[in-house]
Each structure stands twice: as C-alpha cells, then as structure tokens.
Amino acid sequence: MTDEPLTHRIILHAYVTEKSMDEMERLNKLEFVVDRRATRAEIRRAVEATYQCKVAKINTKIVRVGKIATVRFAKEFSAEDIGGRAGVF
C-alpha cells in the first residue's frame, strides 16, 4: 500500500489569504487546510511526500473552515515554487 491515498486525505487544499501570501514571500511559509484529525507528524509526512521538499516547522490552528496547518519549509526549498505546484497561483 502506498502513502499517496493517505496524503490526499490529509492535505485538502492550499489556504490563500493576503497574510499567507505575505508569509510565503517573507518567511518561506505556506498554509494548507488539512483533516482535523491529522497530527503534525502526519501533516509533515504528507507535505514532504506530496511536494518532495523538507519541512522545517509546522503550526496548526482550528478555524471556521477547518484545521489550518502553517508549514515553514527548509531554506533550500522555496515556498513560492511549492505554492505554484499546490495551485496557489
């Protein structure tokens, strides 16, 4: 069994706001709406497997639209490039 079906159930879609776009440019971060039951470790594995990158840190919060994961990428990976693959642009 591959992890691909699991990653699609954890990461629902990119969460784009004016603040998240600013953080993408300045702080190398992206935000994703994720499954409410997903842990930080599961989110890390899903993001790294889906976008072939290295995650430095994850913060999560519960809001009206669901659970939002703010993902900071390692310095060698660009959030803008990953955002392009995630459908942010």
C-alpha positions as CSV (number, residue, x, y, z in Angstrom):
1,M,0.0,0.0,0.0
2,T,1.4,3.4,-0.9
3,D,1.1,6.6,1.1
4,E,-0.4,8.5,-1.8
5,P,-4.1,7.9,-0.9
6,L,-3.2,8.9,2.7
7,T,-1.6,12.2,1.7
8,H,-4.7,13.2,-0.3
9,R,-6.9,12.6,2.7
10,I,-4.7,14.7,5.0
11,I,-4.0,17.8,2.8
12,L,-7.3,19.1,1.5
13,H,-6.1,22.3,-0.3
14,A,-3.9,25.4,0.0
15,Y,-5.3,28.2,2.1
16,V,-4.7,31.5,0.4
17,T,-5.2,34.9,2.2
18,E,-3.4,38.2,2.0
19,K,-1.5,37.3,5.1
20,S,-0.5,33.8,3.8
21,M,0.8,35.3,0.6
22,D,2.9,37.8,2.6
23,E,4.3,35.0,4.7
24,M,5.1,32.9,1.6
25,E,7.3,35.7,0.3
26,R,8.9,36.9,3.6
27,L,9.0,33.8,5.8
28,N,9.0,30.8,3.3
29,K,5.7,29.5,4.7
30,L,2.5,28.1,3.1
31,E,-0.9,27.4,4.7
32,F,-3.0,24.3,4.0
33,V,-6.4,23.2,5.1
34,V,-5.9,19.7,6.5
35,D,-8.0,17.0,8.0
36,R,-9.0,17.9,11.6
37,R,-7.8,14.5,12.9
38,A,-4.3,14.8,11.4
39,T,-1.3,15.2,13.7
40,R,1.7,17.4,12.9
41,A,3.8,14.3,12.1
42,E,1.2,13.1,9.6
43,I,0.9,16.5,8.0
44,R,4.8,16.7,7.8
45,R,4.9,13.3,6.1
46,A,2.1,14.2,3.7
47,V,3.6,17.6,2.7
48,E,7.1,16.1,2.2
49,A,5.8,13.2,0.2
50,T,3.4,15.3,-2.0
51,Y,5.8,18.2,-2.8
52,Q,9.2,16.4,-2.5
53,C,10.5,19.0,0.0
54,K,11.8,19.3,3.5
55,V,9.6,20.8,6.2
56,A,11.3,22.9,8.9
57,K,8.3,23.5,11.2
58,I,4.5,23.1,11.4
59,N,2.0,25.1,13.4
60,T,-1.7,24.3,13.4
61,K,-4.9,26.1,14.3
62,I,-8.6,25.4,14.3
63,V,-10.7,28.0,12.5
64,R,-14.2,28.1,10.9
65,V,-13.1,26.5,7.7
66,G,-11.4,23.6,9.5
67,K,-7.8,22.9,10.6
68,I,-5.1,25.1,9.1
69,A,-1.5,24.0,9.0
70,T,1.1,26.7,8.6
71,V,4.2,24.9,7.1
72,R,7.6,26.5,7.1
73,F,10.0,24.9,4.6
74,A,13.7,24.4,4.9
75,K,15.9,27.1,3.4
76,E,16.8,25.1,0.3
77,F,13.2,24.9,-0.8
78,S,11.2,27.9,-2.0
79,A,7.6,28.3,-0.7
80,E,6.8,30.2,-4.0
81,D,7.8,27.2,-6.1
82,I,5.9,24.7,-3.9
83,G,2.9,27.1,-3.9
84,G,2.9,27.0,-7.7
85,R,2.7,23.2,-7.6
86,A,0.0,23.4,-4.9
87,G,-2.2,25.7,-7.1
88,V,-1.8,28.9,-5.1
89,F,-1.1,30.9,-8.3
